[in-house]
């Protein structure tokens, strides 16, 4: 319970710091060996993944 309380205290101001970012990618149906069926995936390029990762890191470092 104390851990949950501390999480709340540490992150209660994040609602004012929310950012909205569009992620560029394409929807594709790909075979999933685990599910044994085609599943719909949103596929994002390596470059786009890096861009999003950098944005997240910048945002987290501002706090």
PDB file of N, CA, C and O in Angstrom, chain B, residues numbered from 101:
ATOM      1  N   UNK B 101       0.819  -1.190   0.000  1.00  0.00           N
ATOM      2  CA  UNK B 101       0.000   0.000   0.000  1.00  0.00           C
ATOM      3  C   UNK B 101       0.869   1.262   0.000  1.00  0.00           C
ATOM      4  O   UNK B 101       0.546   2.251  -0.658  1.00  0.00           O
ATOM      5  N   UNK B 102       1.946   1.211   0.729  1.00  0.00           N
ATOM      6  CA  UNK B 102       2.851   2.358   0.778  1.00  0.00           C
ATOM      7  C   UNK B 102       3.471   2.622  -0.592  1.00  0.00           C
ATOM      8  O   UNK B 102       3.654   3.774  -0.986  1.00  0.00           O
ATOM      9  N   UNK B 103       3.789   1.557  -1.307  1.00  0.00           N
ATOM     10  CA  UNK B 103       4.357   1.706  -2.648  1.00  0.00           C
ATOM     11  C   UNK B 103       3.358   2.371  -3.602  1.00  0.00           C
ATOM     12  O   UNK B 103       3.736   3.222  -4.406  1.00  0.00           O
ATOM     13  N   UNK B 104       2.107   1.986  -3.512  1.00  0.00           N
ATOM     14  CA  UNK B 104       1.069   2.596  -4.343  1.00  0.00           C
ATOM     15  C   UNK B 104       0.910   4.076  -3.994  1.00  0.00           C
ATOM     16  O   UNK B 104       0.760   4.919  -4.880  1.00  0.00           O
ATOM     17  N   UNK B 105       0.943   4.376  -2.725  1.00  0.00           N
ATOM     18  CA  UNK B 105       0.835   5.767  -2.280  1.00  0.00           C
ATOM     19  C   UNK B 105       1.980   6.605  -2.837  1.00  0.00           C
ATOM     20  O   UNK B 105       1.770   7.726  -3.301  1.00  0.00           O
ATOM     21  N   UNK B 106       3.186   6.057  -2.788  1.00  0.00           N
ATOM     22  CA  UNK B 106       4.355   6.775  -3.279  1.00  0.00           C
ATOM     23  C   UNK B 106       4.277   6.987  -4.791  1.00  0.00           C
ATOM     24  O   UNK B 106       4.644   8.055  -5.281  1.00  0.00           O
ATOM     25  N   UNK B 107       3.803   5.985  -5.534  1.00  0.00           N
ATOM     26  CA  UNK B 107       3.617   6.139  -6.978  1.00  0.00           C
ATOM     27  C   UNK B 107       2.650   7.278  -7.277  1.00  0.00           C
ATOM     28  O   UNK B 107       2.895   8.098  -8.163  1.00  0.00           O
ATOM     29  N   UNK B 108       1.564   7.321  -6.539  1.00  0.00           N
ATOM     30  CA  UNK B 108       0.588   8.393  -6.723  1.00  0.00           C
ATOM     31  C   UNK B 108       1.226   9.755  -6.470  1.00  0.00           C
ATOM     32  O   UNK B 108       1.041  10.687  -7.252  1.00  0.00           O
ATOM     33  N   UNK B 109       1.973   9.867  -5.384  1.00  0.00           N
ATOM     34  CA  UNK B 109       2.611  11.137  -5.046  1.00  0.00           C
ATOM     35  C   UNK B 109       3.651  11.544  -6.089  1.00  0.00           C
ATOM     36  O   UNK B 109       3.770  12.720  -6.433  1.00  0.00           O
ATOM     37  N   UNK B 110       4.399  10.565  -6.585  1.00  0.00           N
ATOM     38  CA  UNK B 110       5.456  10.855  -7.562  1.00  0.00           C
ATOM     39  C   UNK B 110       4.897  11.287  -8.913  1.00  0.00           C
ATOM     40  O   UNK B 110       5.521  12.086  -9.611  1.00  0.00           O
ATOM     41  N   UNK B 111       3.730  10.771  -9.289  1.00  0.00           N
ATOM     42  CA  UNK B 111       3.224  10.991 -10.648  1.00  0.00           C
ATOM     43  C   UNK B 111       1.910  11.746 -10.725  1.00  0.00           C
ATOM     44  O   UNK B 111       1.304  11.800 -11.795  1.00  0.00           O
ATOM     45  N   UNK B 112       1.453  12.326  -9.637  1.00  0.00           N
ATOM     46  CA  UNK B 112       0.150  12.995  -9.660  1.00  0.00           C
ATOM     47  C   UNK B 112       0.126  14.220 -10.568  1.00  0.00           C
ATOM     48  O   UNK B 112      -0.948  14.592 -11.041  1.00  0.00           O
ATOM     49  N   UNK B 113       1.246  14.853 -10.827  1.00  0.00           N
ATOM     50  CA  UNK B 113       1.286  16.022 -11.681  1.00  0.00           C
ATOM     51  C   UNK B 113       1.416  15.700 -13.163  1.00  0.00           C
ATOM     52  O   UNK B 113       1.412  16.613 -13.989  1.00  0.00           O
ATOM     53  N   UNK B 114       1.530  14.440 -13.513  1.00  0.00           N
ATOM     54  CA  UNK B 114       1.779  14.088 -14.911  1.00  0.00           C
ATOM     55  C   UNK B 114       0.584  14.341 -15.812  1.00  0.00           C
ATOM     56  O   UNK B 114       0.755  14.423 -17.029  1.00  0.00           O
ATOM     57  N   UNK B 115      -0.601  14.467 -15.275  1.00  0.00           N
ATOM     58  CA  UNK B 115      -1.764  14.732 -16.121  1.00  0.00           C
ATOM     59  C   UNK B 115      -1.617  16.053 -16.853  1.00  0.00           C
ATOM     60  O   UNK B 115      -2.098  16.181 -17.979  1.00  0.00           O
ATOM     61  N   UNK B 116      -0.970  17.034 -16.253  1.00  0.00           N
ATOM     62  CA  UNK B 116      -0.766  18.325 -16.895  1.00  0.00           C
ATOM     63  C   UNK B 116       0.367  18.264 -17.917  1.00  0.00           C
ATOM     64  O   UNK B 116       0.497  19.162 -18.748  1.00  0.00           O
ATOM     65  N   UNK B 117       1.181  17.222 -17.864  1.00  0.00           N
ATOM     66  CA  UNK B 117       2.346  17.106 -18.726  1.00  0.00           C
ATOM     67  C   UNK B 117       2.144  16.095 -19.845  1.00  0.00           C
ATOM     68  O   UNK B 117       3.113  15.695 -20.491  1.00  0.00           O
ATOM     69  N   UNK B 118       0.931  15.684 -20.085  1.00  0.00           N
ATOM     70  CA  UNK B 118       0.647  14.687 -21.107  1.00  0.00           C
ATOM     71  C   UNK B 118       0.923  15.253 -22.492  1.00  0.00           C
ATOM     72  O   UNK B 118       0.549  16.385 -22.798  1.00  0.00           O
ATOM     73  N   UNK B 119       1.582  14.451 -23.325  1.00  0.00           N
ATOM     74  CA  UNK B 119       1.819  14.849 -24.703  1.00  0.00           C
ATOM     75  C   UNK B 119       1.060  13.896 -25.621  1.00  0.00           C
ATOM     76  O   UNK B 119       0.749  12.764 -25.250  1.00  0.00           O
ATOM     77  N   UNK B 120       0.772  14.375 -26.817  1.00  0.00           N
ATOM     78  CA  UNK B 120       0.069  13.555 -27.786  1.00  0.00           C
ATOM     79  C   UNK B 120       0.913  13.522 -29.056  1.00  0.00           C
ATOM     80  O   UNK B 120       1.283  14.570 -29.586  1.00  0.00           O
ATOM     81  N   UNK B 121       1.215  12.322 -29.541  1.00  0.00           N
ATOM     82  CA  UNK B 121       2.084  12.149 -30.691  1.00  0.00           C
ATOM     83  C   UNK B 121       1.471  11.119 -31.625  1.00  0.00           C
ATOM     84  O   UNK B 121       0.978  10.084 -31.175  1.00  0.00           O
ATOM     85  N   UNK B 122       1.499  11.395 -32.914  1.00  0.00           N
ATOM     86  CA  UNK B 122       1.022  10.435 -33.898  1.00  0.00           C
ATOM     87  C   UNK B 122       2.179   9.533 -34.305  1.00  0.00           C
ATOM     88  O   UNK B 122       3.281  10.006 -34.581  1.00  0.00           O
ATOM     89  N   UNK B 123       1.918   8.233 -34.339  1.00  0.00           N
ATOM     90  CA  UNK B 123       2.940   7.261 -34.718  1.00  0.00           C
ATOM     91  C   UNK B 123       2.646   6.800 -36.134  1.00  0.00           C
ATOM     92  O   UNK B 123       1.562   6.291 -36.417  1.00  0.00           O
ATOM     93  N   UNK B 124       3.619   6.979 -37.029  1.00  0.00           N
ATOM     94  CA  UNK B 124       3.448   6.624 -38.432  1.00  0.00           C
ATOM     95  C   UNK B 124       3.745   5.140 -38.629  1.00  0.00           C
ATOM     96  O   UNK B 124       4.790   4.646 -38.205  1.00  0.00           O
ATOM     97  N   UNK B 125       2.829   4.443 -39.266  1.00  0.00           N
ATOM     98  CA  UNK B 125       3.017   3.025 -39.544  1.00  0.00           C
ATOM     99  C   UNK B 125       1.920   2.530 -40.463  1.00  0.00           C
ATOM    100  O   UNK B 125       1.119   3.311 -40.975  1.00  0.00           O
ATOM    101  N   UNK B 126       1.893   1.217 -40.668  1.00  0.00           N
ATOM    102  CA  UNK B 126       0.872   0.619 -41.514  1.00  0.00           C
ATOM    103  C   UNK B 126       0.290  -0.609 -40.824  1.00  0.00           C
ATOM    104  O   UNK B 126       0.986  -1.315 -40.092  1.00  0.00           O
ATOM    105  N   UNK B 127      -0.982  -0.851 -41.064  1.00  0.00           N
ATOM    106  CA  UNK B 127      -1.626  -2.043 -40.534  1.00  0.00           C
ATOM    107  C   UNK B 127      -1.389  -3.221 -41.464  1.00  0.00           C
ATOM    108  O   UNK B 127      -1.555  -3.118 -42.679  1.00  0.00           O
ATOM    109  N   UNK B 128      -0.996  -4.343 -40.869  1.00  0.00           N
ATOM    110  CA  UNK B 128      -0.740  -5.550 -41.667  1.00  0.00           C
ATOM    111  C   UNK B 128      -1.206  -6.777 -40.910  1.00  0.00           C
ATOM    112  O   UNK B 128      -1.130  -6.842 -39.683  1.00  0.00           O
ATOM    113  N   UNK B 129      -1.691  -7.750 -41.672  1.00  0.00           N
ATOM    114  CA  UNK B 129      -2.015  -9.043 -41.077  1.00  0.00           C
ATOM    115  C   UNK B 129      -0.793  -9.935 -41.249  1.00  0.00           C
ATOM    116  O   UNK B 129      -0.332 -10.156 -42.370  1.00  0.00           O
ATOM    117  N   UNK B 130      -0.274 -10.442 -40.151  1.00  0.00           N
ATOM    118  CA  UNK B 130       0.918 -11.276 -40.165  1.00  0.00           C
ATOM    119  C   UNK B 130       0.646 -12.583 -39.434  1.00  0.00           C
ATOM    120  O   UNK B 130      -0.127 -12.621 -38.477  1.00  0.00           O
ATOM    121  N   UNK B 131       1.281 -13.640 -39.888  1.00  0.00           N
ATOM    122  CA  UNK B 131       1.114 -14.948 -39.272  1.00  0.00           C
ATOM    123  C   UNK B 131       1.790 -14.973 -37.906  1.00  0.00           C
ATOM    124  O   UNK B 131       2.947 -14.579 -37.763  1.00  0.00           O
ATOM    125  N   UNK B 132       1.053 -15.437 -36.916  1.00  0.00           N
ATOM    126  CA  UNK B 132       1.586 -15.579 -35.564  1.00  0.00           C
ATOM    127  C   UNK B 132       1.693 -17.061 -35.238  1.00  0.00           C
ATOM    128  O   UNK B 132       0.673 -17.729 -35.065  1.00  0.00           O
ATOM    129  N   UNK B 133       2.922 -17.590 -35.150  1.00  0.00           N
ATOM    130  CA  UNK B 133       3.071 -19.018 -34.832  1.00  0.00           C
ATOM    131  C   UNK B 133       2.479 -19.388 -33.475  1.00  0.00           C
ATOM    132  O   UNK B 133       1.950 -20.486 -33.305  1.00  0.00           O
ATOM    133  N   UNK B 134       2.566 -18.474 -32.510  1.00  0.00           N
ATOM    134  CA  UNK B 134       2.015 -18.772 -31.175  1.00  0.00           C
ATOM    135  C   UNK B 134       0.503 -18.895 -31.202  1.00  0.00           C
ATOM    136  O   UNK B 134      -0.062 -19.787 -30.569  1.00  0.00           O
ATOM    137  N   UNK B 135      -0.153 -18.003 -31.932  1.00  0.00           N
ATOM    138  CA  UNK B 135      -1.616 -18.019 -31.998  1.00  0.00           C
ATOM    139  C   UNK B 135      -2.124 -18.941 -33.097  1.00  0.00           C
ATOM    140  O   UNK B 135      -3.312 -19.263 -33.140  1.00  0.00           O
ATOM    141  N   UNK B 136      -1.226 -19.368 -33.989  1.00  0.00           N
ATOM    142  CA  UNK B 136      -1.584 -20.225 -35.120  1.00  0.00           C
ATOM    143  C   UNK B 136      -2.667 -19.594 -35.996  1.00  0.00           C
ATOM    144  O   UNK B 136      -3.592 -20.265 -36.454  1.00  0.00           O
ATOM    145  N   UNK B 137      -2.526 -18.294 -36.212  1.00  0.00           N
ATOM    146  CA  UNK B 137      -3.457 -17.579 -37.080  1.00  0.00           C
ATOM    147  C   UNK B 137      -2.849 -16.231 -37.474  1.00  0.00           C
ATOM    148  O   UNK B 137      -1.865 -15.780 -36.886  1.00  0.00           O
ATOM    149  N   UNK B 138      -3.450 -15.610 -38.470  1.00  0.00           N
ATOM    150  CA  UNK B 138      -3.036 -14.266 -38.857  1.00  0.00           C
ATOM    151  C   UNK B 138      -3.579 -13.283 -37.833  1.00  0.00           C
ATOM    152  O   UNK B 138      -4.750 -13.351 -37.457  1.00  0.00           O
ATOM    153  N   UNK B 139      -2.733 -12.377 -37.385  1.00  0.00           N
ATOM    154  CA  UNK B 139      -3.144 -11.333 -36.460  1.00  0.00           C
ATOM    155  C   UNK B 139      -2.855  -9.983 -37.098  1.00  0.00           C
ATOM    156  O   UNK B 139      -1.954  -9.862 -37.928  1.00  0.00           O
ATOM    157  N   UNK B 140      -3.614  -8.977 -36.713  1.00  0.00           N
ATOM    158  CA  UNK B 140      -3.441  -7.631 -37.239  1.00  0.00           C
ATOM    159  C   UNK B 140      -2.415  -6.903 -36.383  1.00  0.00           C
ATOM    160  O   UNK B 140      -2.555  -6.824 -35.163  1.00  0.00           O
ATOM    161  N   UNK B 141      -1.391  -6.378 -37.026  1.00  0.00           N
ATOM    162  CA  UNK B 141      -0.331  -5.642 -36.343  1.00  0.00           C
ATOM    163  C   UNK B 141      -0.216  -4.252 -36.934  1.00  0.00           C
ATOM    164  O   UNK B 141      -0.470  -4.054 -38.122  1.00  0.00           O
ATOM    165  N   UNK B 142       0.161  -3.301 -36.120  1.00  0.00           N
ATOM    166  CA  UNK B 142       0.505  -1.968 -36.591  1.00  0.00           C
ATOM    167  C   UNK B 142       2.020  -1.958 -36.697  1.00  0.00           C
ATOM    168  O   UNK B 142       2.713  -1.964 -35.680  1.00  0.00           O
ATOM    169  N   UNK B 143       2.538  -1.942 -37.913  1.00  0.00           N
ATOM    170  CA  UNK B 143       3.976  -2.073 -38.157  1.00  0.00           C
ATOM    171  C   UNK B 143       4.592  -0.687 -38.293  1.00  0.00           C
ATOM    172  O   UNK B 143       4.122   0.147 -39.068  1.00  0.00           O
ATOM    173  N   UNK B 144       5.650  -0.459 -37.528  1.00  0.00           N
ATOM    174  CA  UNK B 144       6.322   0.836 -37.468  1.00  0.00           C
ATOM    175  C   UNK B 144       7.778   0.633 -37.887  1.00  0.00           C
ATOM    176  O   UNK B 144       8.425  -0.321 -37.455  1.00  0.00           O
ATOM    177  N   UNK B 145       8.282   1.523 -38.719  1.00  0.00           N
ATOM    178  CA  UNK B 145       9.670   1.419 -39.194  1.00  0.00           C
ATOM    179  C   UNK B 145      10.652   1.616 -38.038  1.00  0.00           C
ATOM    180  O   UNK B 145      10.306   2.175 -36.998  1.00  0.00           O
ATOM    181  N   UNK B 146      11.876   1.145 -38.243  1.00  0.00           N
ATOM    182  CA  UNK B 146      12.928   1.337 -37.231  1.00  0.00           C
ATOM    183  C   UNK B 146      13.171   2.821 -36.982  1.00  0.00           C
ATOM    184  O   UNK B 146      13.391   3.237 -35.844  1.00  0.00           O
ATOM    185  N   UNK B 147      13.132   3.610 -38.040  1.00  0.00           N
ATOM    186  CA  UNK B 147      13.338   5.059 -37.904  1.00  0.00           C
ATOM    187  C   UNK B 147      12.238   5.682 -37.052  1.00  0.00           C
ATOM    188  O   UNK B 147      12.517   6.532 -36.207  1.00  0.00           O
ATOM    189  N   UNK B 148      10.990   5.268 -37.267  1.00  0.00           N
ATOM    190  CA  UNK B 148       9.870   5.805 -36.483  1.00  0.00           C
ATOM    191  C   UNK B 148       9.967   5.358 -35.027  1.00  0.00           C
ATOM    192  O   UNK B 148       9.675   6.133 -34.116  1.00  0.00           O
ATOM    193  N   UNK B 149      10.372   4.121 -34.813  1.00  0.00           N
ATOM    194  CA  UNK B 149      10.566   3.627 -33.440  1.00  0.00           C
ATOM    195  C   UNK B 149      11.607   4.469 -32.715  1.00  0.00           C
ATOM    196  O   UNK B 149      11.418   4.823 -31.551  1.00  0.00           O
ATOM    197  N   UNK B 150      12.703   4.792 -33.391  1.00  0.00           N
ATOM    198  CA  UNK B 150      13.749   5.618 -32.788  1.00  0.00           C
ATOM    199  C   UNK B 150      13.228   7.017 -32.476  1.00  0.00           C
ATOM    200  O   UNK B 150      13.530   7.582 -31.425  1.00  0.00           O
ATOM    201  N   UNK B 151      12.444   7.569 -33.396  1.00  0.00           N
ATOM    202  CA  UNK B 151      11.883   8.913 -33.183  1.00  0.00           C
ATOM    203  C   UNK B 151      11.004   8.937 -31.935  1.00  0.00           C
ATOM    204  O   UNK B 151      11.111   9.843 -31.109  1.00  0.00           O
ATOM    205  N   UNK B 152      10.139   7.940 -31.806  1.00  0.00           N
ATOM    206  CA  UNK B 152       9.231   7.877 -30.650  1.00  0.00           C
ATOM    207  C   UNK B 152      10.025   7.654 -29.363  1.00  0.00           C
ATOM    208  O   UNK B 152       9.741   8.270 -28.336  1.00  0.00           O
ATOM    209  N   UNK B 153      11.008   6.778 -29.426  1.00  0.00           N
ATOM    210  CA  UNK B 153      11.834   6.521 -28.237  1.00  0.00           C
ATOM    211  C   UNK B 153      12.533   7.802 -27.791  1.00  0.00           C
ATOM    212  O   UNK B 153      12.580   8.101 -26.598  1.00  0.00           O
ATOM    213  N   UNK B 154      13.070   8.552 -28.737  1.00  0.00           N
ATOM    214  CA  UNK B 154      13.736   9.819 -28.398  1.00  0.00           C
ATOM    215  C   UNK B 154      12.760  10.815 -27.787  1.00  0.00           C
ATOM    216  O   UNK B 154      13.094  11.495 -26.817  1.00  0.00           O
ATOM    217  N   UNK B 155      11.553  10.909 -28.350  1.00  0.00           N
ATOM    218  CA  UNK B 155      10.541  11.813 -27.786  1.00  0.00           C
ATOM    219  C   UNK B 155      10.206  11.434 -26.342  1.00  0.00           C
ATOM    220  O   UNK B 155      10.108  12.302 -25.475  1.00  0.00           O
ATOM    221  N   UNK B 156      10.032  10.146 -26.092  1.00  0.00           N
ATOM    222  CA  UNK B 156       9.717   9.689 -24.735  1.00  0.00           C
ATOM    223  C   UNK B 156      10.858   9.996 -23.766  1.00  0.00           C
ATOM    224  O   UNK B 156      10.629  10.457 -22.648  1.00  0.00           O
ATOM    225  N   UNK B 157      12.076   9.738 -24.202  1.00  0.00           N
ATOM    226  CA  UNK B 157      13.223  10.007 -23.333  1.00  0.00           C
ATOM    227  C   UNK B 157      13.339  11.498 -23.025  1.00  0.00           C
ATOM    228  O   UNK B 157      13.605  11.880 -21.885  1.00  0.00           O
ATOM    229  N   UNK B 158      13.139  12.339 -24.038  1.00  0.00           N
ATOM    230  CA  UNK B 158      13.185  13.789 -23.815  1.00  0.00           C
ATOM    231  C   UNK B 158      12.115  14.224 -22.826  1.00  0.00           C
ATOM    232  O   UNK B 158      12.366  15.026 -21.926  1.00  0.00           O
ATOM    233  N   UNK B 159      10.925  13.683 -23.008  1.00  0.00           N
ATOM    234  CA  UNK B 159       9.811  14.053 -22.129  1.00  0.00           C
ATOM    235  C   UNK B 159      10.080  13.605 -20.690  1.00  0.00           C
ATOM    236  O   UNK B 159       9.800  14.344 -19.747  1.00  0.00           O
ATOM    237  N   UNK B 160      10.616  12.410 -20.526  1.00  0.00           N
ATOM    238  CA  UNK B 160      10.881  11.897 -19.182  1.00  0.00           C
ATOM    239  C   UNK B 160      12.017  12.668 -18.515  1.00  0.00           C
ATOM    240  O   UNK B 160      12.010  12.836 -17.296  1.00  0.00           O
ATOM    241  N   UNK B 161      12.985  13.135 -19.286  1.00  0.00           N
ATOM    242  CA  UNK B 161      14.118  13.881 -18.726  1.00  0.00           C
ATOM    243  C   UNK B 161      13.749  15.305 -18.330  1.00  0.00           C
ATOM    244  O   UNK B 161      14.460  15.927 -17.541  1.00  0.00           O
ATOM    245  N   UNK B 162      12.634  15.836 -18.870  1.00  0.00           N
ATOM    246  CA  UNK B 162      12.206  17.177 -18.520  1.00  0.00           C
ATOM    247  C   UNK B 162      11.647  17.241 -17.109  1.00  0.00           C
ATOM    248  O   UNK B 162      11.543  18.326 -16.537  1.00  0.00           O
ATOM    249  N   UNK B 163      11.294  16.126 -16.554  1.00  0.00           N
ATOM    250  CA  UNK B 163      10.620  16.121 -15.248  1.00  0.00           C
ATOM    251  C   UNK B 163      11.580  16.086 -14.108  1.00  0.00           C
ATOM    252  O   UNK B 163      11.163  16.078 -12.950  1.00  0.00           O
TER     253      UNK B 163
END
